[in-house]
Each structure stands twice: as structure tokens, then as C-alpha cells.
Amino acid sequence: QVQIVESGGGLVQSGGSLTLSCTASGKRFDIFVMGWYRQAPGKEREVVATVTNTGGINYADSVKGRFTVSRDNAKNAMYLQMNNLKPEDTAIYYCNVVFGNDYSGVDGAYWGQGTQVTVSS
């Protein structure tokens, strides 16, 4: 019954910007961590940015200074503001939501369907 919905992907020129959105619904457990991942052609899926339940944020080195991740806890939503996009950012971007807490641990992890981001040179 949990559903992860993503939006915001598209085609943009190098140097442009996009904002991705992710919303989790269908379950009323605490969100332990939300994260953005991406998978480029011929590569394995990699983490882009994560946000913990306490607000801790981690970015991949390749996106630091260009991408900003944020959460709206009331809406169970997460956003990824991507600026100064580069061709190497081209990938399918996935939202991951992990339910749980610091006391009981992980109580389930779910993936969105992915949204395509294509950056032309």
C-alpha cells in the first residue's frame, strides 16, 4: 500500500536547472531516511543525496555545491534542486524511502519508479 511518487525530470541544456519531487503515501510510520539515487547508462545505481529523520544530510561529492536536497515532513515529501547541470548528471533518478526509527530500526524500504533527467551539451 506504500506508494512513492516522483516528478520533475526532463531534458535540459548544460548549465540549466531542474527540481525533482518525491512524495510518500499509504503508510503512517515514521520515515527514517529519504534519499535520491541515480543510475546512468552502463553504470550501477549510486546515491546522490540523503536526508535522515533528524535532518542530517549527505551529498555525493560529484553534486556538492550544485544540488540541494530538502524535506517537507508534514507532506512526507522530499525535493532535489539541481543547478548547473552537466551532461554527466544524465541518469534515471530514483527516490528511496526507508521507514523506521532509532529504536526499532528499519521497518521497510521502498523505491519510486524513477524519473529521467537528460542534460545535453
C-alpha positions in Angstrom: 0.0 0.0 0.0 3.0 2.3 0.2 3.5 4.4 -2.9 6.4 6.6 -3.8 5.6 9.2 -6.5 8.3 11.1 -8.3 8.1 14.0 -10.7 10.3 16.8 -12.3 12.6 15.0 -14.7 13.1 16.3 -18.2 15.5 17.5 -20.8 17.7 20.5 -20.1 20.8 22.1 -21.5 24.1 22.1 -19.7 24.1 24.8 -17.0 20.3 24.6 -16.6 18.3 23.6 -13.6 15.6 21.1 -12.6 13.7 20.3 -9.4 12.7 16.8 -8.6 9.9 15.9 -6.2 9.1 12.8 -4.2 6.1 12.1 -2.1 5.5 9.0 0.1 2.0 7.9 0.9 0.0 4.9 2.1 1.8 4.2 5.4 1.8 6.0 8.7 5.1 5.0 10.1 8.0 7.4 10.7 10.3 8.0 7.8 13.8 7.1 8.9 15.6 8.3 5.8 14.8 9.6 2.4 17.3 9.6 -0.5 17.9 10.4 -4.1 19.7 7.9 -6.2 20.6 7.8 -9.9 21.6 5.3 -12.5 23.4 6.4 -15.6 23.7 4.3 -18.7 26.2 1.5 -18.2 26.7 2.3 -14.5 25.3 1.0 -11.2 22.8 2.9 -9.2 24.5 5.4 -6.9 23.5 7.7 -4.1 23.0 11.3 -4.8 21.8 12.8 -1.5 20.1 11.5 1.7 18.2 13.2 4.5 17.7 11.4 7.8 14.8 11.8 10.2 16.9 14.2 12.3 17.8 16.4 9.4 21.3 15.0 8.6 22.2 15.5 5.0 24.8 13.8 2.9 25.7 14.5 -0.7 27.8 12.7 -3.3 31.0 14.5 -4.0 30.0 15.0 -7.6 27.0 17.1 -6.8 28.1 19.1 -3.8 27.6 22.8 -4.3 25.2 22.2 -7.2 22.4 20.1 -5.8 20.3 20.9 -2.7 18.0 18.3 -1.0 15.2 19.3 1.3 12.3 17.7 3.1 8.7 18.7 4.0 7.9 16.4 6.9 4.3 17.3 7.0 3.8 16.2 3.4 6.2 13.3 3.6 7.9 14.9 0.6 11.5 15.4 -0.5 12.9 17.6 -3.2 16.1 17.9 -5.1 17.0 21.2 -6.5 19.6 20.7 -9.3 21.6 23.7 -10.5 24.4 24.0 -13.1 23.5 20.6 -14.5 26.2 18.8 -16.5 25.9 16.1 -19.1 27.4 13.6 -16.6 24.3 14.2 -14.5 22.2 12.4 -17.1 20.6 9.4 -15.4 17.4 8.0 -14.2 16.8 9.5 -10.7 15.1 7.4 -8.1 13.5 8.3 -4.8 14.1 5.9 -1.9 12.1 6.0 1.4 13.1 3.9 4.4 10.6 3.7 7.3 11.7 3.1 10.9 13.2 4.8 13.8 16.2 4.9 16.0 14.7 2.4 18.5 13.3 -0.3 16.3 15.4 0.1 13.2 14.4 -0.2 9.6 10.7 -1.2 9.0 10.7 -1.2 5.2 12.3 0.4 2.2 10.6 1.5 -1.0 11.6 2.8 -4.3 9.9 5.2 -6.7 9.5 4.4 -10.4 12.3 6.8 -11.4 12.3 9.9 -13.5 14.6 10.6 -16.4 17.0 13.6 -16.3 18.8 14.3 -19.6 21.4 17.1 -19.8 22.6 18.0 -23.3 25.9 19.6 -24.0 
